[in-house]
Amino acid sequence: MAMIVRLEDPTDPRLADYVHLRDVQLRQKLEADHGVFLAEGEKVVRRAVESGHTPASFLMSERWLLGLSDVLDSTEAPCFVLSDDAIESITGFHVHRGALAALERPAPTAAADVLRLAQRVIVMEDLADHANVGAIFRSAAALGFDAVLLSPRCADPLYRRAIKVSMGAVFGLPYARIDDWYDAPDLLRAAGFTTCALTVGAGAVPIDDVPSDVERLALVVGSEGHGLSRRWEDGADLRVTIPMTAGIDSLNAAASVAVACWALRPTATPHRRPAVE
């Protein structure tokens, strides 16, 4: 059972993991150095703990203790309780969803292990926006994709904003970051995947033309500013595009992936997870 610790001083050093949550660059370094990540909101905190992530501590106002009592009963991590104003002074914003948790960051997973059981994979190249990364995880989980691969410069799926937008889908979808990005197309091909590069470039075929009998498929999406690198444009097995009405040339990255996941969803998914709320 979690130890409930009621505090009045927002400068208490035990609250260091929650300081300055609005400062993205500071938080990324702090969380990496401390080996933690932050979950925000009752549902997301619950999903983080229920998916097996180990909490280091919780931070919430008094009114959230009852709703998360079962989660707190399952761990011995301390739960710091402060007033709403004190929490806002620590984090830098009003935590309207009430609860926060600092959890131990898991060890990285090898790409080969992620791919071993996957049939549908999202590959993200240099997506720097945490909200886009979180939204893509949510779409992938909801539409039957099994895993995600990330380039070295992609935003962190375990950053608070990405977790929040994904509604905790990052906890249930296996993913790996690939350091040797140049050889990533070859890695997927060796694992038996057909790679489909999502692009607005000339010569791309409509996504509806992708054969429905492709057994193992990887959908590759690039950054909104520059799109996919030449390596992926040239190295993918298929270059596909989402047909648009006149005057609109593209959707943003997260919306494009959602549409593409629907178009390329598996025809049978006996291992489907429950739909993400």
C-alpha positions as a printed NumPy array, in Angstrom:
array([[  0.   ,   0.   ,   0.   ],
       [  1.303,   3.44 ,  -0.928],
       [  2.43 ,   5.673,   1.917],
       [  0.303,   8.848,   1.898],
       [  2.505,  11.884,   2.584],
       [  0.674,  15.185,   3.035],
       [  2.909,  18.158,   2.347],
       [  2.548,  21.933,   2.458],
       [  5.955,  22.989,   1.137],
       [  6.11 ,  22.843,  -2.703],
       [  9.909,  23.123,  -2.535],
       [ 10.238,  19.802,  -0.714],
       [ 13.122,  17.955,  -2.468],
       [ 11.037,  14.776,  -2.67 ],
       [  8.942,  16.531,  -5.333],
       [ 11.89 ,  17.128,  -7.697],
       [ 10.535,  14.739, -10.374],
       [  7.503,  17.009, -10.877],
       [  9.191,  20.411, -11.151],
       [  8.772,  22.595, -14.285],
       [  6.735,  20.199, -16.421],
       [  6.214,  22.905, -19.069],
       [  9.934,  23.131, -19.891],
       [ 10.316,  20.412, -22.536],
       [ 14.102,  20.529, -22.906],
       [ 14.696,  20.61 , -19.157],
       [ 12.238,  17.772, -18.585],
       [ 13.765,  15.544, -21.263],
       [ 17.186,  15.808, -19.648],
       [ 15.86 ,  15.502, -16.103],
       [ 13.739,  12.458, -16.888],
       [ 16.573,  10.751, -18.773],
       [ 19.045,  11.449, -15.953],
       [ 16.628,  10.251, -13.287],
       [ 15.39 ,   7.252, -15.284],
       [ 11.728,   8.218, -14.917],
       [  8.779,   9.283, -17.004],
       [  5.609,  11.131, -15.989],
       [  1.989,  10.046, -16.452],
       [ -0.845,  12.561, -16.089],
       [ -4.527,  11.944, -15.358],
       [ -6.416,   9.228, -13.513],
       [ -6.936,   6.957, -16.552],
       [ -3.369,   7.283, -17.813],
       [ -1.828,   6.75 , -14.374],
       [ -4.008,   3.678, -13.923],
       [ -3.017,   2.272, -17.333],
       [  0.664,   2.889, -16.645],
       [  0.582,   0.921, -13.395],
       [ -1.728,  -1.817, -14.7  ],
       [  0.557,  -2.352, -17.705],
       [  3.413,  -3.242, -15.364],
       [  5.355,   0.009, -15.074],
       [  6.806,   0.544, -11.614],
       [  5.77 ,   3.798,  -9.903],
       [  8.445,   5.793,  -8.072],
       [  5.891,   8.202,  -6.571],
       [  2.513,   9.866,  -7.054],
       [  1.462,  13.503,  -6.755],
       [ -2.178,  14.54 ,  -6.396],
       [ -4.628,  16.658,  -4.468],
       [ -6.777,  15.134,  -1.727],
       [ -9.876,  14.613,  -3.856],
       [ -8.149,  12.079,  -6.136],
       [ -7.129,   9.636,  -3.42 ],
       [-10.407,   7.726,  -3.431],
       [-10.614,   7.276,  -7.21 ],
       [ -7.093,   5.855,  -7.357],
       [ -7.246,   3.95 ,  -4.084],
       [ -6.942,   0.554,  -5.778],
       [ -3.854,   1.687,  -7.704],
       [ -2.294,   3.106,  -4.537],
       [ -3.071,  -0.123,  -2.684],
       [ -1.049,  -2.062,  -5.281],
       [  2.27 ,  -0.313,  -4.629],
       [  4.514,   0.898,  -1.83 ],
       [  5.545,   4.063,  -3.694],
       [  4.892,   7.293,  -1.748],
       [  1.901,   9.419,  -2.697],
       [  2.494,  13.119,  -2.097],
       [ -0.695,  15.064,  -1.406],
       [ -0.785,  18.852,  -1.758],
       [ -3.296,  21.552,  -2.516],
       [ -4.151,  22.353,  -6.136],
       [ -2.361,  25.71 ,  -5.858],
       [  0.779,  24.085,  -4.504],
       [  0.795,  21.484,  -7.284],
       [  0.409,  24.235,  -9.877],
       [  3.369,  26.102,  -8.402],
       [  5.486,  22.929,  -8.703],
       [  4.508,  21.832, -12.192],
       [  3.943,  25.213, -13.811],
       [  0.368,  24.502, -14.911],
       [ -3.027,  23.517, -13.53 ],
       [ -3.291,  19.718, -13.442],
       [ -6.984,  19.609, -14.265],
       [ -6.991,  15.813, -14.533],
       [ -5.838,  15.648, -10.956],
       [ -3.175,  12.997, -10.601],
       [  0.442,  12.619, -11.659],
       [  2.812,   9.704, -11.29 ],
       [  6.56 ,   9.35 , -11.765],
       [  7.385,   5.862, -13.022],
       [ 10.616,   4.005, -13.64 ],
       [ 11.67 ,   4.212, -17.277],
       [ 11.9  ,   0.689, -18.781],
       [ 15.049,  -0.608, -20.426],
       [ 15.104,  -0.125, -24.222],
       [ 13.743,  -2.99 , -26.331],
       [ 15.673,  -4.289, -29.341],
       [ 14.001,  -3.771, -32.71 ],
       [ 14.379,  -7.453, -33.574],
       [ 12.396,  -8.391, -30.455],
       [  9.649,  -5.897, -31.306],
       [  9.371,  -7.199, -34.868],
       [  9.402, -10.891, -34.018],
       [  5.651, -11.236, -33.395],
       [  4.417,  -8.183, -35.289],
       [  2.386,  -8.183, -38.498],
       [  1.621,  -4.457, -38.878],
       [  4.224,  -1.862, -37.882],
       [  4.4  ,   1.943, -37.908],
       [  7.851,   3.388, -38.679],
       [  8.358,   7.04 , -37.665],
       [ 11.234,   9.057, -39.079],
       [ 12.184,  12.28 , -37.27 ],
       [  8.742,  13.224, -35.934],
       [  9.682,  15.842, -33.346],
       [  6.193,  16.74 , -32.114],
       [  5.201,  14.774, -29.009],
       [  1.488,  15.211, -29.695],
       [  1.857,  13.695, -33.172],
       [  3.807,  10.752, -31.774],
       [  1.166,  10.149, -29.103],
       [ -1.69 ,  10.402, -31.611],
       [  0.027,   7.924, -33.929],
       [  0.428,   5.41 , -31.11 ],
       [ -3.274,   5.766, -30.324],
       [ -4.329,   5.224, -33.946],
       [ -1.96 ,   2.29 , -34.35 ],
       [ -3.268,   0.559, -31.222],
       [ -6.899,   1.175, -32.15 ],
       [ -6.584,  -0.106, -35.728],
       [ -4.721,  -3.354, -35.236],
       [ -1.073,  -2.378, -35.687],
       [  1.289,  -4.344, -33.494],
       [  4.406,  -2.24 , -32.993],
       [  6.237,   1.022, -33.638],
       [  9.818,   1.747, -34.705],
       [ 11.39 ,   5.173, -34.138],
       [ 14.332,   6.958, -35.693],
       [ 17.003,   8.365, -33.334],
       [ 15.594,  11.9  , -33.627],
       [ 11.947,  11.03 , -33.02 ],
       [ 10.181,  12.506, -30.005],
       [ 10.066,  10.382, -26.861],
       [  6.869,   8.26 , -26.628],
       [  7.219,   8.36 , -22.836],
       [  7.268,  12.135, -22.626],
       [  4.204,  13.347, -20.681],
       [  2.521,  15.031, -23.662],
       [  2.918,  11.969, -25.897],
       [  1.532,   9.688, -23.199],
       [ -1.418,  11.993, -22.56 ],
       [ -2.387,  12.286, -26.242],
       [ -2.049,   8.533, -26.73 ],
       [ -4.35 ,   7.965, -23.715],
       [ -1.854,   5.394, -22.491],
       [ -1.594,   3.456, -25.771],
       [  2.206,   3.786, -25.499],
       [  2.039,   1.368, -22.571],
       [  0.476,  -1.468, -24.558],
       [  2.154,  -1.153, -27.955],
       [  5.719,  -2.529, -28.249],
       [  8.21 ,  -0.073, -29.696],
       [ 11.932,   0.332, -30.262],
       [ 14.283,   3.123, -31.255],
       [ 16.766,   2.181, -33.989],
       [ 20.186,   3.843, -33.703],
       [ 21.461,   2.548, -37.053],
       [ 18.738,   4.278, -39.033],
       [ 20.376,   3.992, -42.443],
       [ 20.082,   0.194, -42.313],
       [ 16.49 ,   0.211, -41.004],
       [ 14.933,  -0.578, -44.442],
       [ 17.172,  -3.633, -44.718],
       [ 16.279,  -4.706, -41.171],
       [ 12.58 ,  -4.684, -42.008],
       [ 13.092,  -6.462, -45.313],
       [ 15.141,  -9.191, -43.606],
       [ 12.295,  -9.646, -41.108],
       [  9.865, -10.248, -43.986],
       [  8.086,  -6.884, -44.031],
       [  6.81 ,  -5.047, -47.09 ],
       [  7.558,  -1.368, -46.478],
       [  5.053,   1.276, -47.59 ],
       [  6.397,   4.833, -47.558],
       [  3.641,   7.405, -47.046],
       [  4.47 ,  10.321, -49.338],
       [  2.999,  13.07 , -51.504],
       [  5.871,  12.709, -53.962],
       [  5.394,  12.102, -57.674],
       [  4.84 ,   8.517, -58.69 ],
       [  3.235,   7.348, -55.441],
       [  0.26 ,   5.033, -55.898],
       [ -3.069,   5.442, -54.055],
       [ -3.019,   3.637, -50.717],
       [ -6.098,   1.653, -51.817],
       [ -3.864,  -0.077, -54.387],
       [ -1.751,  -1.813, -51.743],
       [ -2.473,  -5.551, -52.07 ],
       [ -4.741,  -6.785, -49.289],
       [ -2.85 , -10.055, -48.932],
       [  0.419,  -8.521, -47.677],
       [  1.132, -10.573, -44.572],
       [  3.705,  -8.368, -42.835],
       [  3.526,  -4.649, -43.568],
       [  5.418,  -1.605, -42.295],
       [  3.947,   1.863, -42.833],
       [  6.683,   4.523, -42.911],
       [  5.912,   8.19 , -42.168],
       [  8.282,  11.16 , -42.13 ],
       [  8.328,  14.558, -40.499],
       [  5.807,  17.189, -41.522],
       [  8.468,  19.681, -42.523],
       [ 10.721,  17.557, -44.731],
       [  8.831,  14.331, -45.276],
       [ 10.743,  11.108, -45.659],
       [ 14.477,  10.991, -46.285],
       [ 15.728,   9.933, -49.706],
       [ 16.895,   6.65 , -48.179],
       [ 13.305,   5.737, -47.301],
       [ 11.798,   7.18 , -50.465],
       [ 14.142,   5.028, -52.547],
       [ 14.369,   2.052, -50.195],
       [ 10.689,   1.35 , -49.544],
       [  8.986,  -1.485, -51.421],
       [  5.959,   0.72 , -52.154],
       [  5.429,   4.488, -52.238],
       [  1.832,   5.271, -51.353],
       [ -0.295,   8.375, -50.998],
       [ -3.747,   9.255, -49.663],
       [ -5.831,  10.701, -52.525],
       [ -7.003,  14.249, -51.779],
       [ -9.704,  16.471, -53.196],
       [ -8.58 ,  19.375, -55.361],
       [ -6.812,  22.171, -53.523],
       [ -5.661,  20.101, -50.527],
       [ -2.273,  18.453, -50.922],
       [ -1.862,  16.645, -47.598],
       [ -2.995,  15.987, -44.03 ],
       [ -0.8  ,  16.417, -40.999],
       [  1.316,  13.453, -39.938],
       [ -0.995,  12.116, -37.236],
       [ -4.132,  12.387, -39.377],
       [ -2.353,  10.796, -42.344],
       [ -1.262,   7.831, -40.27 ],
       [ -4.771,   7.371, -38.847],
       [ -6.245,   7.212, -42.359],
       [ -3.451,   4.922, -43.566],
       [ -3.848,   2.583, -40.572],
       [ -7.533,   2.224, -41.421],
       [ -6.785,   1.54 , -45.076],
       [ -4.06 ,  -0.995, -44.26 ],
       [ -5.605,  -2.571, -41.164],
       [ -5.323,  -6.357, -40.907],
       [ -8.312,  -8.292, -42.185],
       [ -8.247, -10.596, -39.175],
       [ -6.933,  -9.594, -35.752],
       [ -7.479, -12.451, -33.273],
       [ -4.958, -10.81 , -30.929],
       [ -6.662,  -7.418, -30.926],
       [ -6.385,  -5.298, -27.814],
       [ -9.452,  -3.571, -26.399],
       [-10.209,  -0.302, -28.197],
       [ -8.467,   2.694, -26.648],
       [-10.932,   5.102, -25.054]])
